Amino acid sequence: MIIRPIQHQDLEALRAIARESGPGFTSLVDDPDFLRRKIALSIDSFARSPRTPDDEHYLFVLVDENSGRVMGTTAIEARAGQDRPLFHFRHSAGAPGTADEPDQLIRCNHYTGCSEICSLYLRPGDRRPQAGKLLSKVRFLFMAQHPQRFEDTVIAEMRGVSDEHGQSPFWNGLRAQAGNLDFATVTRLAGTGDTRLLDKLLPGGSLCTASIGEQARRVIGEVHERTRPALKMLTDEGFRYTGYVDLFDAGPTVESPLAGIASIQGSEACRVQVVDDNVPAITRNRPGHLNQALLLTNGGVRDFRATITHGATWLPHHRLLSVPRSLAGKLMLETGSVARCLALAPTADQKQPRSHSPLLEARYAH
């Protein structure tokens, strides 16, 4: 498995992912023109050399290195709200048993200007150990390598509750007050950036949750069942929910200071030493941890590459990473190259029977 920046030839794979993900996955919509623009913006973003974050959007794909098949996607928006408004509801919960402070949803643009991680999707046939972890954590190592490209606060909008037919209990409760558009239509409009109609229809001030029904109230701040593993990964990284939810499915937005993200704090910048493939390698990241998997990235931007490997050896006293020649070629590394690595704890995939792994490598995320 190799992570690389998206390319123009990945359009059909991206369309397939947009179809598979369904309503509610607003960062990828099955619209060829929209997806072409998204790919073009990503390619342009990787080609830039910004001193501060702007409207860059970095879209990565996870590729099977043997077949070339695109297995999934993951992305970072450098500065959310630059090209279109970024609105949320702030959920203001009233005190239990009181009538003077009712439960309210207040529309706001609190997170405009933050960096956003998004578009994480692992295709149904490509669940395998470490794939979801690679898609999630690789963004943080890219950010650690290039911090000037990102804001000090990072957010993730998590997918809210919907059923197998794409129906959202929250939107069904709000729908009558917002033009009676169906959930698939509003998420498509939101995903493609055509929000003029939605801006007119959605409540502009505060909305009392008593008016949307019990089923809608119950899912405010809750995530899709297939998004729970992604949320768990982010909370382990230090992300926290502070009461801001999506306008359409009420999924939570979580946030963290960039410098406080665990994978950024735990990763190591290093120099590479390329060795022959027949040189034995034991990954020794700290005393007592042998043969531990490493998430390894090169230091590039347009030629960014990343993978998870047991084959490299981290030599902390020398801040040197010994990399077999065949792996170095796949990651576009040479002796003396700058790289970054992160030691990974054993996953539940390795500890539990294989039947448990789909929950950990779920295809839906955010």
Buried (B, 14 or more C-beta within 10 A) or exposed (E): BBBBBBEEEBBEBBBEBBEBBBBBBBBBBBBEEBBBBBBEBBBEBBEEEBEEBEBBBBBBBBBBEEEEBBBBBBBBBBBBBBEEEBBBBBBBEBEEEEEEEBBBBBBEEBBBBBBBBBBBBBBEEBBBBBBBBBBBBBBBBBBBBBEEBBBEBBBBBBBBBBEEEEBBBBBBBBBEEBEEBBBBEBBBBBBBBEBEBBEEBBBEEBBEBEBBBEEBBBBBBBBBBBBBBBBEBBEEBBBEBEBBBBBBBBBBBBBBEBEBBBBBEBBBBBBBBBBEEEEEBEBBBEEEEEEBBBBBBBBBBEEBBBBBBEBBBBEEEEEBBBBBBEBBEBBBBEEEBBBBBBBBEEBEBEEEEEEEBBBBBBBBBB
